[in-house]
Amino acid sequence: MSTEQRFDGAIRLPAGTVAVVTGGGRGIGAAFVEGLARAGAACYIADVIDDGQLLADRLTGEGLDVTFRRTDVTDRSSLDALVAACRERHGRLDVLVNNASIYQDLGSKRPFHEIDPADWDRVMAVNVKGTWLASASARELLEASPAGRIISVASSTVHMGVPYFAHYVASKAAVMGLTRSLAKELGHAGVTVNAIAPGLVDTEATRTVNDPGYLATAAERRAIPRIQVPGDLVGAALFLASAASSFITGQTLVVDGGATFV
Ligand SMILES: NC(=O)c1ccc[n+]([C@@H]2O[C@H](COP(=O)([O-])OP(=O)(O)OC[C@H]3O[C@@H](n4cnc5c(N)ncnc54)[C@H](O)[C@@H]3O)[C@@H](O)[C@H]2O)c1
């Protein structure tokens, strides 16, 4: 196995930056929250699980500005209330990370013709409609920001054509399409819209939906042959949130240790 050289969180965001991370209560979303907060952003965790409060308490205890707000990305009024809270307290919102997803709750893998239509709709409602609704809700404040950013979480499963999760893979392909379309609509206001496509990441969700040993098998397929962890994605998110990426938009950045090349 290779020596791990991980990002140390050295990027700083401009003073006053306000960020929202949907699905930020656990896993990869929690790593984004921590990274953005350590980079200087006031950060909102928008999730439906109470783990978000525990994370906010821990990071607030370290002197960071992190707030949990129970928010359902499938519900526009819930998102509007969150954006209104950002407007009221800060007068701005600069970075929206669309990370919320049905992933841990996907259930067991199955052939595409055996997927329950209700499960298909649930995955699309959170992963695709939720990304669209959160972006729509945040649009006005992002356009008013000096450097508005939308960063959505896709998946390298789209490039790999991973079987037996057809609804999930299709939903993440839709996130990439939405990223391109919104980039064209928001570029005039200086808002960039990009996606990150993680490879298989060691989270509680991954361990729930995959067989034991799957993480190690995925690691062997990589140019950098080790297990991917949430912290491996934070540098990409901070880059896309920062001025360093201001002329990059509509792109999907694959962060998978060199398993897929697109
Ligand atoms: N872990 C991986 O291997 C991997 C690989 C590629 C992409 N991804 C993507 O990365 C992101 C995070 O993955 P993870 O492993 O941390 O999975 P996860 O299932 O733990 O995280 C998803 C988060 O979204 C939240 N959520 C679900 N429905 C919601 C709703 N209606 N409103 C608000 N929040 C809601 C969940 O409560 C959870 O906190 C997801 O978008 C996932 O699809 C993960």
The ligand as an SDF file (V2000), in Angstrom:
LIG
                    3D

 44 48  0  0  0  0  0  0  0  0999 V2000
  -19.3320    6.6890   -0.1000 N   0  0  0  0  0  0  0  0  0  0  0  0
  -19.0820    6.4560   -1.3890 C   0  0  0  0  0  0  0  0  0  0  0  0
  -18.4160    5.4810   -1.7630 O   0  0  0  0  0  0  0  0  0  0  0  0
  -19.5910    7.4060   -2.4310 C   0  0  0  0  0  0  0  0  0  0  0  0
  -19.0980    7.3030   -3.7290 C   0  0  0  0  0  0  0  0  0  0  0  0
  -19.5500    8.1780   -4.7070 C   0  0  0  0  0  0  0  0  0  0  0  0
  -20.4680    9.1490   -4.3580 C   0  0  0  0  0  0  0  0  0  0  0  0
  -20.9280    9.2310   -3.0840 N   0  0  0  0  0  0  0  0  0  0  0  0
  -21.8650   10.2920   -2.7570 C   0  0  0  0  0  0  0  0  0  0  0  0
  -21.2740   11.0770   -1.7310 O   0  0  0  0  0  0  0  0  0  0  0  0
  -22.2930   11.6400   -0.9210 C   0  0  0  0  0  0  0  0  0  0  0  0
  -22.1020   11.2430    0.5300 C   0  0  0  0  0  0  0  0  0  0  0  0
  -21.9930    9.8230    0.6280 O   0  0  0  0  0  0  0  0  0  0  0  0
  -21.8670    9.0560    2.0190 P   0  0  0  0  0  0  0  0  0  0  0  0
  -21.0740    7.8500    1.8050 O   0  0  0  0  0  0  0  0  0  0  0  0
  -21.4750   10.0180    3.0940 O   0  0  0  0  0  0  0  0  0  0  0  0
  -23.4020    8.5800    2.1910 O   0  0  0  0  0  0  0  0  0  0  0  0
  -24.5290    8.8360    3.2840 P   0  0  0  0  0  0  0  0  0  0  0  0
  -25.7230    8.0290    2.8590 O   0  0  0  0  0  0  0  0  0  0  0  0
  -23.9920    8.5850    4.6520 O   0  0  0  0  0  0  0  0  0  0  0  0
  -24.8130   10.3970    3.1700 O   0  0  0  0  0  0  0  0  0  0  0  0
  -25.9510   10.9590    2.6120 C   0  0  0  0  0  0  0  0  0  0  0  0
  -26.4540   12.0630    3.5390 C   0  0  0  0  0  0  0  0  0  0  0  0
  -27.6220   12.6370    2.9150 O   0  0  0  0  0  0  0  0  0  0  0  0
  -28.6090   12.8060    3.9320 C   0  0  0  0  0  0  0  0  0  0  0  0
  -29.9460   12.8600    3.3440 N   0  0  0  0  0  0  0  0  0  0  0  0
  -30.6840   11.8320    2.8390 C   0  0  0  0  0  0  0  0  0  0  0  0
  -31.8800   12.2650    2.4490 N   0  0  0  0  0  0  0  0  0  0  0  0
  -31.9040   13.6120    2.6930 C   0  0  0  0  0  0  0  0  0  0  0  0
  -32.8940   14.6180    2.5050 C   0  0  0  0  0  0  0  0  0  0  0  0
  -34.0930   14.3480    1.9740 N   0  0  0  0  0  0  0  0  0  0  0  0
  -32.5800   15.9000    2.8560 N   0  0  0  0  0  0  0  0  0  0  0  0
  -31.3600   16.1830    3.3970 C   0  0  0  0  0  0  0  0  0  0  0  0
  -30.3920   15.2670    3.6040 N   0  0  0  0  0  0  0  0  0  0  0  0
  -30.6810   13.9910    3.2640 C   0  0  0  0  0  0  0  0  0  0  0  0
  -28.4010   11.5890    4.8460 C   0  0  0  0  0  0  0  0  0  0  0  0
  -29.0500   11.7670    6.0870 O   0  0  0  0  0  0  0  0  0  0  0  0
  -26.8940   11.5400    4.9260 C   0  0  0  0  0  0  0  0  0  0  0  0
  -26.3850   12.3910    5.9300 O   0  0  0  0  0  0  0  0  0  0  0  0
  -23.6150   11.1520   -1.5170 C   0  0  0  0  0  0  0  0  0  0  0  0
  -24.0620   12.0860   -2.4750 O   0  0  0  0  0  0  0  0  0  0  0  0
  -23.2060    9.8620   -2.1860 C   0  0  0  0  0  0  0  0  0  0  0  0
  -24.1280    9.4960   -3.1960 O   0  0  0  0  0  0  0  0  0  0  0  0
  -20.5170    8.3810   -2.1120 C   0  0  0  0  0  0  0  0  0  0  0  0
  1  2  1  0
  2  3  2  0
  2  4  1  0
  4  5  1  0
  4 44  2  0
  5  6  2  0
  6  7  1  0
  7  8  2  0
  8  9  1  0
  8 44  1  0
  9 10  1  0
  9 42  1  0
 10 11  1  0
 11 12  1  0
 11 40  1  0
 12 13  1  0
 13 14  1  0
 14 15  2  0
 14 16  1  0
 14 17  1  0
 17 18  1  0
 18 19  2  0
 18 20  1  0
 18 21  1  0
 21 22  1  0
 22 23  1  0
 23 24  1  0
 23 38  1  0
 24 25  1  0
 25 26  1  0
 25 36  1  0
 26 27  1  0
 26 35  1  0
 27 28  2  0
 28 29  1  0
 29 30  1  0
 29 35  2  0
 30 31  1  0
 30 32  2  0
 32 33  1  0
 33 34  2  0
 34 35  1  0
 36 37  1  0
 36 38  1  0
 38 39  1  0
 40 41  1  0
 40 42  1  0
 42 43  1  0
M  CHG  2   8   1  16  -1
M  END
$$$$
